[in-house]
Amino acid sequence: MNITLHDIGRRYNREWIFRHLDYTFSFGNSYAILGPNGSGKSTLIKVLTAALNPSEGKLQYLQDGKEKDHDQVFQWISLAAPYVELIEEFSLAEMIDFHFKFKPTSMDRQEMVDLLGFAKHVQQKEIRHFSSGMKQRVKLLLACCADSKILFLDEPTSNLDREGEKWYLDLLQKTKQERILIIGSNQEHEYAFCDEFLQIMDYK
């Protein structure tokens, strides 16, 4: 599985967010999309996940050298981002069970609860009563524990304290193998382990 960008650009109205981007994201590697706040990192991630169409250029998802239709991409992708919301009326147990009806996983619910670190006694608690840091851990857990070929993390440690940041790095060590990992960030501790770094400001 590879993602290939051919002269990709995206604009809003007349303003180009990025342009003339040629790049290949290869299976088994980790990538960081870097740039200051408002530079277009999240927009590029939305293009890569087929949530937004590029304004110019071509985006290809290649499996064994064969191009796959963008409508099929959902099954291969997991995403944790500030603009992806949890269903706050669900309990933690309900959220986990619901999510993994659509995203297969090799873990059972108890393994995931154990991985969360705080969830032993709150499985039946509604997510709307969770702190922002607890919600962020749940988002990351759902994305990372899915058996997806491509994992996108946008601002992954937002709302996490130091202990949560360490938890995030430990979680990735357990789950980042055998996939493409793409992180949108301007915080070095979130992406220092990545193999390649794409500076969004180079494509303005």
mmCIF file of the C-alpha atoms, coordinates in Angstrom:
data_MODEL
# 
_entry.id   MODEL 
# 
loop_
_atom_site.group_PDB 
_atom_site.id 
_atom_site.type_symbol 
_atom_site.label_atom_id 
_atom_site.label_alt_id 
_atom_site.label_comp_id 
_atom_site.label_asym_id 
_atom_site.label_entity_id 
_atom_site.label_seq_id 
_atom_site.pdbx_PDB_ins_code 
_atom_site.Cartn_x 
_atom_site.Cartn_y 
_atom_site.Cartn_z 
_atom_site.occupancy 
_atom_site.B_iso_or_equiv 
_atom_site.pdbx_formal_charge 
_atom_site.auth_seq_id 
_atom_site.auth_comp_id 
_atom_site.auth_asym_id 
_atom_site.auth_atom_id 
_atom_site.pdbx_PDB_model_num 
ATOM 1   C CA . MET A 1 1   ? 0.000   0.000  0.000  1.00 0.00 ? 1   MET A CA 1 
ATOM 2   C CA . ASN A 1 2   ? 1.379   3.395  -1.071 1.00 0.00 ? 2   ASN A CA 1 
ATOM 3   C CA . ILE A 1 3   ? -0.139  6.874  -1.302 1.00 0.00 ? 3   ILE A CA 1 
ATOM 4   C CA . THR A 1 4   ? 1.255   8.865  -4.222 1.00 0.00 ? 4   THR A CA 1 
ATOM 5   C CA . LEU A 1 5   ? 0.735   12.589 -4.800 1.00 0.00 ? 5   LEU A CA 1 
ATOM 6   C CA . HIS A 1 6   ? 1.279   14.049 -8.270 1.00 0.00 ? 6   HIS A CA 1 
ATOM 7   C CA . ASP A 1 7   ? 1.491   17.866 -8.338 1.00 0.00 ? 7   ASP A CA 1 
ATOM 8   C CA . ILE A 1 8   ? -1.215  18.123 -5.664 1.00 0.00 ? 8   ILE A CA 1 
ATOM 9   C CA . GLY A 1 9   ? -2.629  21.490 -4.634 1.00 0.00 ? 9   GLY A CA 1 
ATOM 10  C CA . ARG A 1 10  ? -5.540  22.677 -2.523 1.00 0.00 ? 10  ARG A CA 1 
ATOM 11  C CA . ARG A 1 11  ? -7.022  26.140 -2.313 1.00 0.00 ? 11  ARG A CA 1 
ATOM 12  C CA . TYR A 1 12  ? -9.877  27.899 -0.548 1.00 0.00 ? 12  TYR A CA 1 
ATOM 13  C CA . ASN A 1 13  ? -11.417 30.546 -2.782 1.00 0.00 ? 13  ASN A CA 1 
ATOM 14  C CA . ARG A 1 14  ? -8.358  32.155 -4.386 1.00 0.00 ? 14  ARG A CA 1 
ATOM 15  C CA . GLU A 1 15  ? -5.844  31.316 -1.664 1.00 0.00 ? 15  GLU A CA 1 
ATOM 16  C CA . TRP A 1 16  ? -3.583  28.317 -2.211 1.00 0.00 ? 16  TRP A CA 1 
ATOM 17  C CA . ILE A 1 17  ? -3.014  26.362 1.012  1.00 0.00 ? 17  ILE A CA 1 
ATOM 18  C CA . PHE A 1 18  ? -0.322  24.251 -0.655 1.00 0.00 ? 18  PHE A CA 1 
ATOM 19  C CA . ARG A 1 19  ? 0.654   23.610 -4.256 1.00 0.00 ? 19  ARG A CA 1 
ATOM 20  C CA . HIS A 1 20  ? 2.923   21.498 -6.522 1.00 0.00 ? 20  HIS A CA 1 
ATOM 21  C CA . LEU A 1 21  ? 3.300   18.715 -3.955 1.00 0.00 ? 21  LEU A CA 1 
ATOM 22  C CA . ASP A 1 22  ? 4.847   15.502 -5.284 1.00 0.00 ? 22  ASP A CA 1 
ATOM 23  C CA . TYR A 1 23  ? 5.334   12.839 -2.646 1.00 0.00 ? 23  TYR A CA 1 
ATOM 24  C CA . THR A 1 24  ? 5.004   9.120  -1.925 1.00 0.00 ? 24  THR A CA 1 
ATOM 25  C CA . PHE A 1 25  ? 4.014   7.649  1.429  1.00 0.00 ? 25  PHE A CA 1 
ATOM 26  C CA . SER A 1 26  ? 5.232   4.039  1.534  1.00 0.00 ? 26  SER A CA 1 
ATOM 27  C CA . PHE A 1 27  ? 3.986   1.105  3.586  1.00 0.00 ? 27  PHE A CA 1 
ATOM 28  C CA . GLY A 1 28  ? 5.977   0.426  6.754  1.00 0.00 ? 28  GLY A CA 1 
ATOM 29  C CA . ASN A 1 29  ? 7.267   3.988  7.168  1.00 0.00 ? 29  ASN A CA 1 
ATOM 30  C CA . SER A 1 30  ? 6.364   6.850  9.516  1.00 0.00 ? 30  SER A CA 1 
ATOM 31  C CA . TYR A 1 31  ? 5.945   10.432 8.279  1.00 0.00 ? 31  TYR A CA 1 
ATOM 32  C CA . ALA A 1 32  ? 5.525   13.818 9.930  1.00 0.00 ? 32  ALA A CA 1 
ATOM 33  C CA . ILE A 1 33  ? 3.751   16.700 8.191  1.00 0.00 ? 33  ILE A CA 1 
ATOM 34  C CA . LEU A 1 34  ? 5.254   19.799 9.798  1.00 0.00 ? 34  LEU A CA 1 
ATOM 35  C CA . GLY A 1 35  ? 4.401   23.484 9.888  1.00 0.00 ? 35  GLY A CA 1 
ATOM 36  C CA . PRO A 1 36  ? 3.113   26.262 12.144 1.00 0.00 ? 36  PRO A CA 1 
ATOM 37  C CA . ASN A 1 37  ? -0.526  26.577 13.182 1.00 0.00 ? 37  ASN A CA 1 
ATOM 38  C CA . GLY A 1 38  ? -2.746  27.426 10.231 1.00 0.00 ? 38  GLY A CA 1 
ATOM 39  C CA . SER A 1 39  ? -0.173  26.381 7.634  1.00 0.00 ? 39  SER A CA 1 
ATOM 40  C CA . GLY A 1 40  ? -2.281  23.634 6.042  1.00 0.00 ? 40  GLY A CA 1 
ATOM 41  C CA . LYS A 1 41  ? -1.258  20.433 7.839  1.00 0.00 ? 41  LYS A CA 1 
ATOM 42  C CA . SER A 1 42  ? -4.843  19.448 8.628  1.00 0.00 ? 42  SER A CA 1 
ATOM 43  C CA . THR A 1 43  ? -5.978  20.369 5.113  1.00 0.00 ? 43  THR A CA 1 
ATOM 44  C CA . LEU A 1 44  ? -3.354  18.048 3.627  1.00 0.00 ? 44  LEU A CA 1 
ATOM 45  C CA . ILE A 1 45  ? -4.433  15.240 5.959  1.00 0.00 ? 45  ILE A CA 1 
ATOM 46  C CA . LYS A 1 46  ? -8.050  15.754 4.864  1.00 0.00 ? 46  LYS A CA 1 
ATOM 47  C CA . VAL A 1 47  ? -6.931  15.480 1.233  1.00 0.00 ? 47  VAL A CA 1 
ATOM 48  C CA . LEU A 1 48  ? -4.926  12.331 1.994  1.00 0.00 ? 48  LEU A CA 1 
ATOM 49  C CA . THR A 1 49  ? -7.930  10.715 3.698  1.00 0.00 ? 49  THR A CA 1 
ATOM 50  C CA . ALA A 1 50  ? -10.176 11.661 0.741  1.00 0.00 ? 50  ALA A CA 1 
ATOM 51  C CA . ALA A 1 51  ? -12.297 13.888 2.986  1.00 0.00 ? 51  ALA A CA 1 
ATOM 52  C CA . LEU A 1 52  ? -11.366 16.791 0.674  1.00 0.00 ? 52  LEU A CA 1 
ATOM 53  C CA . ASN A 1 53  ? -10.666 16.682 -3.041 1.00 0.00 ? 53  ASN A CA 1 
ATOM 54  C CA . PRO A 1 54  ? -7.467  18.322 -4.276 1.00 0.00 ? 54  PRO A CA 1 
ATOM 55  C CA . SER A 1 55  ? -7.960  21.497 -6.301 1.00 0.00 ? 55  SER A CA 1 
ATOM 56  C CA . GLU A 1 56  ? -5.316  20.307 -8.758 1.00 0.00 ? 56  GLU A CA 1 
ATOM 57  C CA . GLY A 1 57  ? -3.112  17.288 -9.301 1.00 0.00 ? 57  GLY A CA 1 
ATOM 58  C CA . LYS A 1 58  ? -3.744  13.591 -8.723 1.00 0.00 ? 58  LYS A CA 1 
ATOM 59  C CA . LEU A 1 59  ? -3.901  11.475 -5.560 1.00 0.00 ? 59  LEU A CA 1 
ATOM 60  C CA . GLN A 1 60  ? -3.413  7.707  -5.936 1.00 0.00 ? 60  GLN A CA 1 
ATOM 61  C CA . TYR A 1 61  ? -3.816  4.844  -3.485 1.00 0.00 ? 61  TYR A CA 1 
ATOM 62  C CA . LEU A 1 62  ? -1.821  1.903  -4.784 1.00 0.00 ? 62  LEU A CA 1 
ATOM 63  C CA . GLN A 1 63  ? -2.164  -1.689 -3.581 1.00 0.00 ? 63  GLN A CA 1 
ATOM 64  C CA . ASP A 1 64  ? 0.296   -4.139 -5.166 1.00 0.00 ? 64  ASP A CA 1 
ATOM 65  C CA . GLY A 1 65  ? 0.836   -1.601 -7.936 1.00 0.00 ? 65  GLY A CA 1 
ATOM 66  C CA . LYS A 1 66  ? -2.877  -1.316 -8.737 1.00 0.00 ? 66  LYS A CA 1 
ATOM 67  C CA . GLU A 1 67  ? -4.780  1.921  -8.194 1.00 0.00 ? 67  GLU A CA 1 
ATOM 68  C CA . LYS A 1 68  ? -7.736  1.731  -5.807 1.00 0.00 ? 68  LYS A CA 1 
ATOM 69  C CA . ASP A 1 69  ? -10.878 3.832  -6.002 1.00 0.00 ? 69  ASP A CA 1 
ATOM 70  C CA . HIS A 1 70  ? -11.152 6.628  -3.447 1.00 0.00 ? 70  HIS A CA 1 
ATOM 71  C CA . ASP A 1 71  ? -14.515 5.224  -2.315 1.00 0.00 ? 71  ASP A CA 1 
ATOM 72  C CA . GLN A 1 72  ? -12.673 2.157  -1.004 1.00 0.00 ? 72  GLN A CA 1 
ATOM 73  C CA . VAL A 1 73  ? -10.166 4.102  1.070  1.00 0.00 ? 73  VAL A CA 1 
ATOM 74  C CA . PHE A 1 74  ? -12.284 4.311  4.240  1.00 0.00 ? 74  PHE A CA 1 
ATOM 75  C CA . GLN A 1 75  ? -11.697 0.643  5.053  1.00 0.00 ? 75  GLN A CA 1 
ATOM 76  C CA . TRP A 1 76  ? -7.906  1.158  5.116  1.00 0.00 ? 76  TRP A CA 1 
ATOM 77  C CA . ILE A 1 77  ? -7.768  4.370  7.158  1.00 0.00 ? 77  ILE A CA 1 
ATOM 78  C CA . SER A 1 78  ? -7.822  5.254  10.845 1.00 0.00 ? 78  SER A CA 1 
ATOM 79  C CA . LEU A 1 79  ? -7.778  8.881  11.973 1.00 0.00 ? 79  LEU A CA 1 
ATOM 80  C CA . ALA A 1 80  ? -7.497  10.713 15.287 1.00 0.00 ? 80  ALA A CA 1 
ATOM 81  C CA . ALA A 1 81  ? -7.846  14.494 15.003 1.00 0.00 ? 81  ALA A CA 1 
ATOM 82  C CA . PRO A 1 82  ? -9.388  17.490 16.794 1.00 0.00 ? 82  PRO A CA 1 
ATOM 83  C CA . TYR A 1 83  ? -12.137 17.621 14.146 1.00 0.00 ? 83  TYR A CA 1 
ATOM 84  C CA . VAL A 1 84  ? -13.101 13.951 14.655 1.00 0.00 ? 84  VAL A CA 1 
ATOM 85  C CA . GLU A 1 85  ? -15.642 13.727 17.468 1.00 0.00 ? 85  GLU A CA 1 
ATOM 86  C CA . LEU A 1 86  ? -16.543 10.909 19.805 1.00 0.00 ? 86  LEU A CA 1 
ATOM 87  C CA . ILE A 1 87  ? -20.211 10.061 20.384 1.00 0.00 ? 87  ILE A CA 1 
ATOM 88  C CA . GLU A 1 88  ? -20.487 11.663 23.798 1.00 0.00 ? 88  GLU A CA 1 
ATOM 89  C CA . GLU A 1 89  ? -23.800 10.012 24.740 1.00 0.00 ? 89  GLU A CA 1 
ATOM 90  C CA . PHE A 1 90  ? -22.139 6.591  24.503 1.00 0.00 ? 90  PHE A CA 1 
ATOM 91  C CA . SER A 1 91  ? -20.423 4.931  27.411 1.00 0.00 ? 91  SER A CA 1 
ATOM 92  C CA . LEU A 1 92  ? -16.785 3.990  26.892 1.00 0.00 ? 92  LEU A CA 1 
ATOM 93  C CA . ALA A 1 93  ? -17.763 0.341  26.373 1.00 0.00 ? 93  ALA A CA 1 
ATOM 94  C CA . GLU A 1 94  ? -20.415 1.327  23.817 1.00 0.00 ? 94  GLU A CA 1 
ATOM 95  C CA . MET A 1 95  ? -17.982 3.607  21.981 1.00 0.00 ? 95  MET A CA 1 
ATOM 96  C CA . ILE A 1 96  ? -15.362 0.868  21.698 1.00 0.00 ? 96  ILE A CA 1 
ATOM 97  C CA . ASP A 1 97  ? -17.887 -1.738 20.533 1.00 0.00 ? 97  ASP A CA 1 
ATOM 98  C CA . PHE A 1 98  ? -19.491 0.657  18.020 1.00 0.00 ? 98  PHE A CA 1 
ATOM 99  C CA . HIS A 1 99  ? -16.193 1.824  16.530 1.00 0.00 ? 99  HIS A CA 1 
ATOM 100 C CA . PHE A 1 100 ? -14.885 -1.678 15.955 1.00 0.00 ? 100 PHE A CA 1 
ATOM 101 C CA . LYS A 1 101 ? -18.014 -2.759 14.116 1.00 0.00 ? 101 LYS A CA 1 
ATOM 102 C CA . PHE A 1 102 ? -16.627 -0.627 11.286 1.00 0.00 ? 102 PHE A CA 1 
ATOM 103 C CA . LYS A 1 103 ? -12.874 -0.924 11.904 1.00 0.00 ? 103 LYS A CA 1 
ATOM 104 C CA . PRO A 1 104 ? -11.716 -4.494 12.567 1.00 0.00 ? 104 PRO A CA 1 
ATOM 105 C CA . THR A 1 105 ? -9.205  -5.062 15.363 1.00 0.00 ? 105 THR A CA 1 
ATOM 106 C CA . SER A 1 106 ? -7.230  -8.017 16.682 1.00 0.00 ? 106 SER A CA 1 
ATOM 107 C CA . MET A 1 107 ? -7.720  -6.810 20.277 1.00 0.00 ? 107 MET A CA 1 
ATOM 108 C CA . ASP A 1 108 ? -10.693 -7.429 22.532 1.00 0.00 ? 108 ASP A CA 1 
ATOM 109 C CA . ARG A 1 109 ? -12.359 -4.711 24.568 1.00 0.00 ? 109 ARG A CA 1 
ATOM 110 C CA . GLN A 1 110 ? -10.612 -5.660 27.810 1.00 0.00 ? 110 GLN A CA 1 
ATOM 111 C CA . GLU A 1 111 ? -7.186  -5.356 26.188 1.00 0.00 ? 111 GLU A CA 1 
ATOM 112 C CA . MET A 1 112 ? -8.100  -1.853 25.021 1.00 0.00 ? 112 MET A CA 1 
ATOM 113 C CA . VAL A 1 113 ? -9.452  -0.863 28.426 1.00 0.00 ? 113 VAL A CA 1 
ATOM 114 C CA . ASP A 1 114 ? -6.178  -2.036 29.956 1.00 0.00 ? 114 ASP A CA 1 
ATOM 115 C CA . LEU A 1 115 ? -4.224  -0.022 27.367 1.00 0.00 ? 115 LEU A CA 1 
ATOM 116 C CA . LEU A 1 116 ? -6.123  3.174  28.192 1.00 0.00 ? 116 LEU A CA 1 
ATOM 117 C CA . GLY A 1 117 ? -4.723  3.122  31.699 1.00 0.00 ? 117 GLY A CA 1 
ATOM 118 C CA . PHE A 1 118 ? -7.606  4.999  33.363 1.00 0.00 ? 118 PHE A CA 1 
ATOM 119 C CA . ALA A 1 119 ? -10.624 3.011  32.220 1.00 0.00 ? 119 ALA A CA 1 
ATOM 120 C CA . LYS A 1 120 ? -10.877 0.080  34.618 1.00 0.00 ? 120 LYS A CA 1 
ATOM 121 C CA . HIS A 1 121 ? -13.803 1.562  36.551 1.00 0.00 ? 121 HIS A CA 1 
ATOM 122 C CA . VAL A 1 122 ? -15.358 3.857  33.927 1.00 0.00 ? 122 VAL A CA 1 
ATOM 123 C CA . GLN A 1 123 ? -16.428 1.503  31.131 1.00 0.00 ? 123 GLN A CA 1 
ATOM 124 C CA . GLN A 1 124 ? -20.095 2.350  31.712 1.00 0.00 ? 124 GLN A CA 1 
ATOM 125 C CA . LYS A 1 125 ? -19.516 6.093  32.178 1.00 0.00 ? 125 LYS A CA 1 
ATOM 126 C CA . GLU A 1 126 ? -20.760 8.369  29.386 1.00 0.00 ? 126 GLU A CA 1 
ATOM 127 C CA . ILE A 1 127 ? -17.933 9.945  27.415 1.00 0.00 ? 127 ILE A CA 1 
ATOM 128 C CA . ARG A 1 128 ? -19.432 13.429 27.870 1.00 0.00 ? 128 ARG A CA 1 
ATOM 129 C CA . HIS A 1 129 ? -18.349 13.192 31.506 1.00 0.00 ? 129 HIS A CA 1 
ATOM 130 C CA . PHE A 1 130 ? -14.713 12.472 30.581 1.00 0.00 ? 130 PHE A CA 1 
ATOM 131 C CA . SER A 1 131 ? -12.008 15.135 30.823 1.00 0.00 ? 131 SER A CA 1 
ATOM 132 C CA . SER A 1 132 ? -10.480 16.464 27.588 1.00 0.00 ? 132 SER A CA 1 
ATOM 133 C CA . GLY A 1 133 ? -7.357  14.395 28.228 1.00 0.00 ? 133 GLY A CA 1 
ATOM 134 C CA . MET A 1 134 ? -9.378  11.205 28.718 1.00 0.00 ? 134 MET A CA 1 
ATOM 135 C CA . LYS A 1 135 ? -11.282 11.875 25.483 1.00 0.00 ? 135 LYS A CA 1 
ATOM 136 C CA . GLN A 1 136 ? -8.016  12.362 23.607 1.00 0.00 ? 136 GLN A CA 1 
ATOM 137 C CA . ARG A 1 137 ? -6.720  9.031  24.880 1.00 0.00 ? 137 ARG A CA 1 
ATOM 138 C CA . VAL A 1 138 ? -9.908  7.344  23.674 1.00 0.00 ? 138 VAL A CA 1 
ATOM 139 C CA . LYS A 1 139 ? -9.552  8.926  20.205 1.00 0.00 ? 139 LYS A CA 1 
ATOM 140 C CA . LEU A 1 140 ? -5.955  7.760  19.933 1.00 0.00 ? 140 LEU A CA 1 
ATOM 141 C CA . LEU A 1 141 ? -6.787  4.275  21.183 1.00 0.00 ? 141 LEU A CA 1 
ATOM 142 C CA . LEU A 1 142 ? -9.614  3.801  18.667 1.00 0.00 ? 142 LEU A CA 1 
ATOM 143 C CA . ALA A 1 143 ? -7.405  4.932  15.776 1.00 0.00 ? 143 ALA A CA 1 
ATOM 144 C CA . CYS A 1 144 ? -4.248  3.071  16.762 1.00 0.00 ? 144 CYS A CA 1 
ATOM 145 C CA . CYS A 1 145 ? -5.890  -0.248 17.678 1.00 0.00 ? 145 CYS A CA 1 
ATOM 146 C CA . ALA A 1 146 ? -7.763  -0.642 14.397 1.00 0.00 ? 146 ALA A CA 1 
ATOM 147 C CA . ASP A 1 147 ? -6.153  -3.049 11.950 1.00 0.00 ? 147 ASP A CA 1 
ATOM 148 C CA . SER A 1 148 ? -5.841  -0.326 9.301  1.00 0.00 ? 148 SER A CA 1 
ATOM 149 C CA . LYS A 1 149 ? -3.101  -0.033 6.713  1.00 0.00 ? 149 LYS A CA 1 
ATOM 150 C CA . ILE A 1 150 ? -2.865  3.770  7.109  1.00 0.00 ? 150 ILE A CA 1 
ATOM 151 C CA . LEU A 1 151 ? -2.943  5.634  10.437 1.00 0.00 ? 151 LEU A CA 1 
ATOM 152 C CA . PHE A 1 152 ? -3.354  9.423  10.535 1.00 0.00 ? 152 PHE A CA 1 
ATOM 153 C CA . LEU A 1 153 ? -2.787  11.389 13.745 1.00 0.00 ? 153 LEU A CA 1 
ATOM 154 C CA . ASP A 1 154 ? -3.390  15.148 13.694 1.00 0.00 ? 154 ASP A CA 1 
ATOM 155 C CA . GLU A 1 155 ? -2.080  17.030 16.764 1.00 0.00 ? 155 GLU A CA 1 
ATOM 156 C CA . PRO A 1 156 ? -2.024  13.740 18.695 1.00 0.00 ? 156 PRO A CA 1 
ATOM 157 C CA . THR A 1 157 ? -1.014  15.018 22.142 1.00 0.00 ? 157 THR A CA 1 
ATOM 158 C CA . SER A 1 158 ? -3.404  17.985 22.301 1.00 0.00 ? 158 SER A CA 1 
ATOM 159 C CA . ASN A 1 159 ? -5.050  17.982 25.753 1.00 0.00 ? 159 ASN A CA 1 
ATOM 160 C CA . LEU A 1 160 ? -2.571  15.415 27.096 1.00 0.00 ? 160 LEU A CA 1 
ATOM 161 C CA . ASP A 1 161 ? -0.370  16.044 30.132 1.00 0.00 ? 161 ASP A CA 1 
ATOM 162 C CA . ARG A 1 162 ? 3.185   14.704 30.494 1.00 0.00 ? 162 ARG A CA 1 
ATOM 163 C CA . GLU A 1 163 ? 1.927   11.306 31.610 1.00 0.00 ? 163 GLU A CA 1 
ATOM 164 C CA . GLY A 1 164 ? -0.452  11.262 28.646 1.00 0.00 ? 164 GLY A CA 1 
ATOM 165 C CA . GLU A 1 165 ? 2.349   12.143 26.238 1.00 0.00 ? 165 GLU A CA 1 
ATOM 166 C CA . LYS A 1 166 ? 4.382   9.196  27.505 1.00 0.00 ? 166 LYS A CA 1 
ATOM 167 C CA . TRP A 1 167 ? 1.293   6.984  27.149 1.00 0.00 ? 167 TRP A CA 1 
ATOM 168 C CA . TYR A 1 168 ? 0.915   8.150  23.522 1.00 0.00 ? 168 TYR A CA 1 
ATOM 169 C CA . LEU A 1 169 ? 4.501   7.209  22.654 1.00 0.00 ? 169 LEU A CA 1 
ATOM 170 C CA . ASP A 1 170 ? 4.121   3.813  24.336 1.00 0.00 ? 170 ASP A CA 1 
ATOM 171 C CA . LEU A 1 171 ? 0.875   3.200  22.429 1.00 0.00 ? 171 LEU A CA 1 
ATOM 172 C CA . LEU A 1 172 ? 2.542   3.974  19.101 1.00 0.00 ? 172 LEU A CA 1 
ATOM 173 C CA . GLN A 1 173 ? 5.433   1.639  19.846 1.00 0.00 ? 173 GLN A CA 1 
ATOM 174 C CA . LYS A 1 174 ? 2.860   -1.141 20.236 1.00 0.00 ? 174 LYS A CA 1 
ATOM 175 C CA . THR A 1 175 ? 0.748   -0.277 17.188 1.00 0.00 ? 175 THR A CA 1 
ATOM 176 C CA . LYS A 1 176 ? 2.731   1.556  14.463 1.00 0.00 ? 176 LYS A CA 1 
ATOM 177 C CA . GLN A 1 177 ? 4.220   -1.483 12.746 1.00 0.00 ? 177 GLN A CA 1 
ATOM 178 C CA . GLU A 1 178 ? 2.883   -2.891 9.467  1.00 0.00 ? 178 GLU A CA 1 
ATOM 179 C CA . ARG A 1 179 ? 1.188   0.313  8.298  1.00 0.00 ? 179 ARG A CA 1 
ATOM 180 C CA . ILE A 1 180 ? 1.789   3.820  6.997  1.00 0.00 ? 180 ILE A CA 1 
ATOM 181 C CA . LEU A 1 181 ? 1.840   6.296  9.892  1.00 0.00 ? 181 LEU A CA 1 
ATOM 182 C CA . ILE A 1 182 ? 1.290   9.999  9.089  1.00 0.00 ? 182 ILE A CA 1 
ATOM 183 C CA . ILE A 1 183 ? 1.380   12.621 11.862 1.00 0.00 ? 183 ILE A CA 1 
ATOM 184 C CA . GLY A 1 184 ? 0.441   16.291 11.509 1.00 0.00 ? 184 GLY A CA 1 
ATOM 185 C CA . SER A 1 185 ? 2.309   18.254 14.158 1.00 0.00 ? 185 SER A CA 1 
ATOM 186 C CA . ASN A 1 186 ? 4.434   21.187 15.239 1.00 0.00 ? 186 ASN A CA 1 
ATOM 187 C CA . GLN A 1 187 ? 5.492   19.527 18.519 1.00 0.00 ? 187 GLN A CA 1 
ATOM 188 C CA . GLU A 1 188 ? 8.745   17.577 18.168 1.00 0.00 ? 188 GLU A CA 1 
ATOM 189 C CA . HIS A 1 189 ? 7.936   15.060 20.900 1.00 0.00 ? 189 HIS A CA 1 
ATOM 190 C CA . GLU A 1 190 ? 4.946   13.892 18.817 1.00 0.00 ? 190 GLU A CA 1 
ATOM 191 C CA . TYR A 1 191 ? 6.982   12.927 15.740 1.00 0.00 ? 191 TYR A CA 1 
ATOM 192 C CA . ALA A 1 192 ? 10.704  12.686 16.601 1.00 0.00 ? 192 ALA A CA 1 
ATOM 193 C CA . PHE A 1 193 ? 10.746  8.945  15.832 1.00 0.00 ? 193 PHE A CA 1 
ATOM 194 C CA . CYS A 1 194 ? 9.410   9.370  12.255 1.00 0.00 ? 194 CYS A CA 1 
ATOM 195 C CA . ASP A 1 195 ? 11.383  8.250  9.214  1.00 0.00 ? 195 ASP A CA 1 
ATOM 196 C CA . GLU A 1 196 ? 10.604  11.227 6.962  1.00 0.00 ? 196 GLU A CA 1 
ATOM 197 C CA . PHE A 1 197 ? 9.515   14.841 7.436  1.00 0.00 ? 197 PHE A CA 1 
ATOM 198 C CA . LEU A 1 198 ? 7.416   16.906 5.031  1.00 0.00 ? 198 LEU A CA 1 
ATOM 199 C CA . GLN A 1 199 ? 7.505   20.682 5.556  1.00 0.00 ? 199 GLN A CA 1 
ATOM 200 C CA . ILE A 1 200 ? 4.178   22.086 4.370  1.00 0.00 ? 200 ILE A CA 1 
ATOM 201 C CA . MET A 1 201 ? 5.683   25.590 4.070  1.00 0.00 ? 201 MET A CA 1 
ATOM 202 C CA . ASP A 1 202 ? 7.876   24.305 1.225  1.00 0.00 ? 202 ASP A CA 1 
ATOM 203 C CA . TYR A 1 203 ? 4.748   23.988 -0.934 1.00 0.00 ? 203 TYR A CA 1 
ATOM 204 C CA . LYS A 1 204 ? 3.265   27.483 -0.689 1.00 0.00 ? 204 LYS A CA 1 
# 
